[in-house]
Amino acid sequence: MEGTVIFGIALLLVGLFFCWMAFRLWKYRDGSSISVLEAAILKASGEEPLPRTAVDRWLHYFQLVMASIFGVTLIVFSIYGLLEEAGIV
């Protein structure tokens, strides 16, 4: 494979990862879930998780929006690049 095709496939995979991450963030947008790392640390220390603040909620939605934007953008660019390399566009 040429470098352009490998780059296009890499962009596609990263875009799919961002879209998957946006889907997971949307699914757990209520804030009741915690990360695996945070759960392990809390279990080892015997503490309870702290309540979510307004900044935590804002950062969660910001990450959701940015993952959605970058995911779709990378997928569109990669598909266009792969189609152009194939001579279809």
C-alpha positions as CSV (number, residue, x, y, z in Angstrom):
1,M,0.0,0.0,0.0
2,E,1.0,3.5,-0.6
3,G,1.5,6.0,2.2
4,T,-1.6,8.0,1.2
5,V,-3.8,4.9,1.5
6,I,-2.3,4.0,4.9
7,F,-2.8,7.5,6.1
8,G,-6.5,7.5,4.9
9,I,-7.1,4.2,6.7
10,A,-5.5,5.6,9.9
11,L,-7.7,8.7,9.7
12,L,-10.7,6.5,9.3
13,L,-9.8,4.4,12.3
14,V,-9.2,7.5,14.5
15,G,-12.5,9.0,13.3
16,L,-14.4,5.8,14.1
17,F,-12.7,5.8,17.6
18,F,-13.9,9.4,18.2
19,C,-17.4,8.6,17.0
20,W,-17.4,5.5,19.3
21,M,-16.2,7.7,22.2
22,A,-18.9,10.3,21.5
23,F,-21.5,7.5,21.5
24,R,-20.3,6.3,24.9
25,L,-20.2,9.8,26.3
26,W,-23.8,10.4,25.1
27,K,-24.9,7.1,26.6
28,Y,-23.5,7.9,30.0
29,R,-24.2,11.7,29.9
30,D,-26.1,11.6,33.2
31,G,-22.9,11.4,35.1
32,S,-23.7,8.4,37.3
33,S,-20.8,6.4,35.9
34,I,-17.1,6.7,36.8
35,S,-14.1,5.5,35.0
36,V,-12.5,2.1,35.7
37,L,-9.3,3.8,37.0
38,E,-11.3,6.0,39.4
39,A,-13.3,3.0,40.6
40,A,-10.1,1.0,41.3
41,I,-8.6,3.9,43.3
42,L,-11.8,4.4,45.3
43,K,-12.0,0.7,46.0
44,A,-8.4,0.6,47.2
45,S,-8.8,3.6,49.4
46,G,-12.3,2.8,50.7
47,E,-13.7,6.2,49.8
48,E,-16.9,7.3,48.1
49,P,-16.8,9.2,44.8
50,L,-17.2,12.9,45.0
51,P,-20.4,14.5,43.6
52,R,-20.0,16.0,40.1
53,T,-19.6,19.8,39.9
54,A,-20.8,22.2,37.2
55,V,-17.3,22.2,35.7
56,D,-17.3,18.4,35.5
57,R,-20.6,18.4,33.7
58,W,-19.5,21.2,31.3
59,L,-16.2,19.3,30.5
60,H,-18.2,16.1,29.9
61,Y,-20.5,17.9,27.3
62,F,-17.5,19.7,25.8
63,Q,-15.7,16.4,25.3
64,L,-18.9,14.9,23.8
65,V,-19.2,17.8,21.3
66,M,-15.5,17.8,20.3
67,A,-15.5,14.0,19.8
68,S,-18.6,14.2,17.6
69,I,-17.1,17.0,15.5
70,F,-13.6,15.5,15.1
71,G,-15.0,12.0,14.5
72,V,-17.3,13.0,11.7
73,T,-14.7,15.3,10.2
74,L,-12.0,12.7,10.2
75,I,-14.3,10.1,8.6
76,V,-15.4,12.4,5.9
77,F,-11.8,13.5,5.1
78,S,-10.5,9.9,5.1
79,I,-13.3,8.6,2.8
80,Y,-12.7,11.5,0.4
81,G,-9.0,10.9,0.4
82,L,-9.4,7.1,-0.2
83,L,-11.9,7.7,-3.0
84,E,-9.6,10.3,-4.6
85,E,-6.6,7.9,-4.4
86,A,-8.7,5.2,-6.0
87,G,-9.6,7.6,-8.9
88,I,-13.3,7.7,-8.2
89,V,-13.5,11.3,-7.2
